[in-house]
C-alpha cells in the first residue's frame, strides 16, 4: 500500500471529522491550537503541489531521510514562520472555511501525488529528490501531525499502524540509532520529536540516545 496516500487519507479524514469546537482545542504542537495545525497542513499540501511541478535536471542530492535536518532545540512555536500560523488560521473565522480550504487543497495534493511519476526528480528547499523519496518523507510529517491533531481529543482516530511503523523507522534513521523495542511506535515518535518527555523507565531504556532528544525536524 502506498504509505503516503494512506497517511494523507487518514489525516484528511481526521480533520473532516472534527467538530467545530475542537478547532479551538490545544494541539500537540507547542503554542498551536488545532485550527493552527490545520492551517499548517494547508501550507504542507500547497508545498506538495508546488514541488511536484518543480522538476530538476540534476541527480538527486537527498533521499527521504536526507530531506530532513534535525536540530536539538526544544520546539516552542516562537520562530517567525511558526508564529505567523495562528494569525493566518484566525483569519478564516469560522472553522467551516478552514475545513473547506484544507479539503480542497488536500484533495488536489493527493491527486497530484497519485499521478506523479515516482522516478521523476523534483527540487525543494535546495535539495533534489525523486518524487518517490519526496512523498515518502511526508509520511513522517503526516503521521506526527496526525498525532498532534488528536493529542487532546480522546475520541480521535489514531494513524494506521503501518504509517506509525514507517514513521518510526524514518525517525530512527534520522537519529542514526534505534529506539528501544519496548517503546511502542507512537511513543517513540512522541518522545523522539519532543511531544512529550520520557518517563524514568523510558529514559533508562533510551540510554545514550536520550541525551540527543528531542529531534527537531525541519
N, C-alpha and C positions, 0 to 999 in steps of 0.2 A: 504493500500500500504506500502511496506517496505521502510521506510524513508531513511535508509542507501542507498539502491540501487537507490532511486530517487535522493537523493542529489549527489551521486557519478556520476551517469549517466549524470546529468545536468552539473556538473562541468567538466567532461571529454569532453562533447560536447562543452562547452565554450572554453576550451583550444584548441580543434581541429579546432575551427572556427577562431582562432587568425591569422591575417595576420602577416607575418614575422616582419614588422616594429613595431608592438605592443609589441613584446618581449623586446624592448628597452625602453618602457614607464615605468613611475613610477607605482608601485602597491600601494595598501592600507596598506601594511606592511612597517613600518618605515625603511628606508635605503635599501629597496629591489626594484629592477626592476621586471617587470612581469616575465622575464626569471628566476630570482632568486626564485620567488614564485613557478613557475612550477617545478623547481629543488627540492624545499622543498616538493612539492606534490609527487614527485617520491619517496622521502625518506619515506613519510607517507604511500604510497602504499606498500613499502617494509616492513614497520613496521607491517602492517596488515598481510601480508604473513607470516612473522616470528612469530607473536603472535598466529595465527591460528594453527600453528604446534608446539606450546609450551604448551602442556597440563599440567594441575595442578591437583593434587590429593586431595588437601585440600579444605575446604569450602571457598566460596567467601569472600573476605575482603573488597570489594568495589562494588558499582553499577555504572551505567552510570554517575551519578553526582559525586560520590566519586572518580571516575577516575581522575577528575580534581582537582588540587590545585590552589588556587588563591592568588596572591600577590597584592601589592599596588604600585609597582614601574611602572612608565610610560614606555611603550615599546619603545625601541630605536634601536634595532638591533646590539648593541655593544657586547653582550655576545659572547664568542669564537665560540660556535656552530652556532650561527646566522651569525657571521662574515665569517665563512667558506663557507656558502652557495653561495655567489656571486662568489667566486673563482671556486667552482665546476660548477656553471652554465656557467661561461665564458669558461670553458674547452670544452664544447660541440661545441663551434664555431658557426656554422650555426644553426638557430632555428629549422630546419627540423630534426636534430639529437636529440635535446632535446624533440621535439614533438613526434618523433618516440619512444624514450625510455619511455617517460611518457605513451603513449598509450599502449605499450607492457606490462609494469609492472602494470598499472592501470587496464587493461583488466583481467590480471591474478588475481589481488586482488579482483576484482568484482566477478569473477567466484568462487574463493575460499570462499568468503563470502556467496554466494548463496548456496553453497554446504554444508556449515558448520552446525553442529547441534547447534541450539541456546541454548540448555540447557547444553552443554559441558562447562567445566571450563578451562580457559587459564590463563597463568601468563605473566605479563608485568609490567615493571617499579616497581617491588617489590610488586605488587598487584595481587590478584586473582579475576577474574571476570567470569561470564558466557559469552559465546560468544555473546549472545543477548545484554547484557549490554555493552560489549566492542564495538560492532558495533554501538550501539545507541550513545555512547559517541562521535563517529566520525561524527555524524550528525551535531553537533555543529561545529566541526573542518571544515568540508567541506563547510558548509553554510557560515561561517565567511570568509573563504578563497575565496569562490566564490565572495563575496562582495569585497574582496581585489583585486581579479583579474580584475574586471570591474570598479574599483574605478575611473579611469581616462580614461575609454573607454565608451563614451556616447552611443555607439551602442551595447554594450554588453548586453546579455540577463541576467536578474536577476534570483536568485534562486527561486524555486517554493514557493508559499505562504505556503504550508503545511510544508516545511522544515524550512522556516523562523519562523513560529509559534512554531514549535517543538524546534528549537534552542533557541528561546526567553524563552520558559518555562524552559529549562535546565539552562540557564544563571540566571534566577530568583531563581531557586533552589540553585544554587551555591552561589548567593548573599544572600540567605535566606530572600529575600524581593521582592515584585512585582515592576515592572516598572509601571509608570502611564498608565492608559488605553488610555490616549490621545496620547501616544507615539507609532507610528507605529512600527511593529516588526523590520523592517530594521533599523530604527533609534535607537531602544533600543539596538540592537546588536552593532551598530557602536559606540554609546556613552558608552555602558557598557564595551566594550573591548578597549576603548581608541583610536578608529579610528578617531573620531572627538570630539571636545568639545561640550557640550550642549549650546544652546542659553540661553539667560537670562530667557526666559519663560520656557524652558525645565528644567533649573536649579531649578527654583522655584517649578515646578511640581514634580521634583525628591525629594525635601525635604531633609531629613537627609541622604537618600541614596546617594545623590550627593557627599558627603564628603568621601564616600568609593569607589568611582570610579576614574580611571578605574580598572576593574578586569583583571589582567594579568594572563592568564591561562597557566599552564604547567603540 
